[in-house]
Amino acid sequence: MKTITTLSLLLLLAGADSAETFFQSFKTAVSKHDVETIARLSKFPLAMSYGIPTIKTKAQLSKRYRQIFNEQTDAAACFSKAKIEMDAENPKHFSIACPDAAGNEVVIYHFEQTRTGWKFTGLDNLNE
């Protein structure tokens, strides 16, 4: 039993490490407005806040970049100092909470580990 627990802990820590590596690449792409890389690091369709249509393609991502990363928060500034928050119930998910203009951390970016690695899956605004 101890071996299984240790192995599970090691896998969880390895997942967190690869999540950190992924997030470093993702936040660099966001800071450079590199839509090509962001699209490669995303899983489409990207879920959006309540009532806002999903983003289904790289072309839509490019067209709606400002809405995703600058309208509700300054994602590049947030990501530069953010720490990933691993989902305690599902180690294949993590999120980043970013503040709105009032300073409330209500814009939540979601990420998921897929067969091809970590991917950005969408965002949510807790105020909507």
Beta strands, then each sheet from edge to edge (+ up, - down):
strand 1: 42-47
strand 2: 85-86
strand 3: 93-99
strand 4: 105-114
strand 5: 117-125
sheet 1: 1+ 5+ 4- 3+ 2-
end
